[in-house]
Amino acid sequence: MDHADPSLSIVTGATRYYEGDAPPDLVLNTTLTESSGAQRVLRYLRHSWSSAAFYGVLRTSAVRKALPIPNVMGADWLFVAALSFNGRVLTITETHLNRRRGGTSASFERIAEVSGLPQRAARNPHLAIALNQYRDITRNCAAYANLSRPRRTALGLAAIGAVVVGHPFDIFWDAVGPLVLHPRVIGLTGPLRDRWRASHPA
């Protein structure tokens, strides 16, 4: 990180995700260069939930304000949001983070299990993250301490809106996915699906 530029909180590389023997997928991490910390947080929540910036080079003064990291669903996203509030985030494409898919982040259920969270935290994870973000901004995280109480509340509410507006299909699937994939539903729809496939060969 360029210490001569105090506006930077995070500098990270593009992520190369490996899975089996397949060539890696290249994913550009978050770049947030808005002059306003609030704008950076809201843009992050709307458009990019990559938490790979978590593994970048972090400015110590920004990290201290963002600690402790709460043990809640989406804790890494809360941490990156808090860091982005206190400085810009850059991705350097000439440098790479090498990661394997799966592990703890394979599913929200796995995240809850490894983090010691109740399984209900994984039932509607995106709404849970939105509410956790609200709590973090409005009362838990020192990174936002320079905001007045009304401005912290306003940013917290805007954060909920950013998650909902930016991830409507994720929120919808959180609600209906378990019903669609329930064994009883699959038992009812499976024969219809097989009949349709038989009459519509590929």
N, C-alpha and C positions, 0 to 999 in steps of 0.2 A: 504494500500500500504506500502511496506517495504521502508522506507525512507533511509535505509542504501544502497539501490541499486538505484543509480541515473540514471541508464540506462532505468528504467521503466517510461513510460508515462501514461499507462492505465492498470489497473487490473480489470477484470470483471468476472462475473459468466456466466454459461451456461443459455440460455434463455428457459423458459417454456412458450409456447404459448397456451393460452386457447381459445376455440371457442365453445360456447354453453355448452352442458353437456358432450362433448367428452373428453377423457383423453388428457392431454396436450402433445403437440409435443415438444421434447427436441432438441434444436438447439445449437450447440457449436459455440460460437462467435469467432471472429478473434483472432488468435495467430500469432504474427509477431516478430520473434526473430533474424532476420538477423542483422549483425553488421552495415550495411550501411542503413542510413535513406532513400536514394533513392530506394534501393532494397525493403525496407518495403513498401513504398508507391506503387511501381509498382506491388508488389505481392498482396497487398490489392485490387487494382483496377482490377487486372486480375481474382482473385480467390474468393474474398469474399466481397460482398457488404452489409454484415450485419452491420447496424449502431447501433446495440444494445450496442456496446462498449461505445457509447455516454452516456449511463447510468451507466457506471462503476465508479470506483474511479480514478480520474484524477489528475495528478501532476500539481499543480498550476502554476509553471514556464512554463510548456509546454502549458497550456491553455492560458496564457497571450499572448504568441507568436501567437496563432491560432485565437485570437479575432481581430476584430469582426467577427461573423459568417454572411456571406452574405445572403441576402434574394433571393436565386436563387434555381432552381431545383437541388436537390441533395445536399443541404447545409450541411446536417448532415454527408454525405459521405466526403465532402470536409474537414469538421472539423476533422473527425477521421483520414483522410489521413495526415492532417497537424500535428496532435498529434503524429501519428506514425513516421513522419519524425524526430521528436525530441526525440523519445524514443521507447523502445520495448513495445509490447502489449501482455498481457497474459490473458488467460481464465482459471479460477479456477473452475473445474467441481464440487467441493464439495459445491459451492455457486450458487444460482440461481437468475435470474431475472424473475419475473412473469409478463407476459403481455397478453393482449387480442388482437386477430386479429381484423382488421377493423379500424374504427376511421379515423383519418387523413391519415394514410398510406394505406388505403384500395385500392387506385388507384392513379395514377399520376394526374388524373383530380381533385381528391379530394385534393391532396397536393397543386396543383396550386390554387384552390379555397380558401383554408384556409390560404395560404401564401400571398394571394393578387396578385398572378402572372397572367399574361394573359394566356388564355387557349392554345395559340400557344406553350407555354412552355411545355405542356403535349403531344404535337403531336409527337415529336421525342425526348422523354425524355433522352434516353441513349446517343444520340449524344450531346444533350444539356449539360448533365452532363460532358461529355468528354471535351467540349469546356469551360465549367465553371471551370473544374479542371485545364485546361491549363492557363486560366486567373489568377486563384488563385495562381498557382505556379510561373508564370512568372512575375507578377506585383502586386498582391493584398495582399498576405498574408505574414506577417512578419516572419512566421515560417521558411521560406526558405531564409531569408535575408543573411545567412552566405554563400550562393552560389554566385559565380560570375554571371554576366549577361548571358554569354554564357552557363554556366552550368544550370542556371534556365530555359533558353529556351530549352536546350536539354532535361531536365527532363519533362518540360511541353509537348513537342512533344511526348516523350516516354509515358507519361500518356495517351494521346489521343490513342496511339497505344495499350496500355494495356487494355483500355476500349473496343476498337474494337475487339482485339484478344480474350479477355476474355468473351465477351458477343455478339457474332455475331448473334445468333438467336434472342436475344432481340431486337437488332437493326433492323434485318430483319422484325420482327413482328411489330415493331413500324411503319414501312413503309407500309406493306401490310395488317396488321390486320384491320385497319379501312375500307379498300376496301372490304375485305372478309366478314366483319360483317355488311356492309352497308345494310339497309333494302331492297334496290332494288336488290342487289346481292342475298341476302337470298331468296327474292321472286322468283328469277329465278332458284336458285339451290335447293330450298326446295322440289319441286315436283320430281326432279331427285333423291334427297336423299331418299324421301319416296318410290319411285318406286324401288330403289336399296334395301332398307330395306325389302320391301315386297317380293322380289325375293331371299333374303338372310336372312331368319329368323334366329334368334339367337339359 
